[in-house]
Amino acid sequence: MKSRKNPSVDVEKKRSLFLQIGIVITLALVFFAFEHKTYEQVAGSLGDVNVVLDDEVIPMTQRQNTPPPPPPSAPPEVINIVEDNVQIDEVPLESSETDESETVEIIEATSEVDEVFNFVNVENKPIFPGCEREKSEDDKFLCFQSQVQKFIMKEFVYPEMAQTMGIQGKVWVSFIIEKDGSVSDVRVERGVDKLLDDEAVRVVKRLPRFTPARSGGRSVRMTYSLPVNIKLS
């Protein structure tokens, strides 16, 4: 069988040459590695810099205190010259000395205390007009109480708003019977509603003039309170 290889390109013949070339290249690299020198990197210096700090001197200043302005000059005093030709009437002075023989009358100031009595502390209780015919004081006072209640029931007008709202109850009203028998200082001691309270006060103020209460034989003021019972019919 005929060989296809070209004798001119046969690699086996040049093996020793290639081996020698490889050894030479390897030795050259090893030699270069041993002979190569390295240097330590050091930061470059730009030289020494001298910094000089100037201390600034601040001059000391002192505030000058200016004296206050002088006070304004006083206005010139004007002297009015009055002519000494005015005639003055002399007033005779009375002597305040008293003679031992004279009698001095001492007047005592008496002040009447306007005291308000309670109906249990008076001798004669107030009398309603028409109750004078009763015999005893107790009967007159019972007549007084009965007639007062009848008068209030007759004169009392039930407020329409209170009826609509169904308001009812007992209103306690107090008042003073003066020395002349009139009624004053009417006030609500215990109320139910403003509508009923105001109407109860209005009716009590319309009470007739009584015969006033008496104590020690003189007319006195007397306080009295009564309930006004208001109910829806």
Secondary structure, DSSP 8 states (H G I E B T S, - for coil): ----S-GGG-GGGGHHHHHHHHHHHHHHHHHHHHH------------------------------------------------S---------------TTS-------------EEEGGG-SB--B-TT-TT-SSHHHHHHHHHHHHHHHHHHH----HHHHHHT--EEEEEEEEE-TTS-EEEEEEEE-S-HHHHHHHHHHHHT----B-EEETTEEEEEEEEEEEEE---
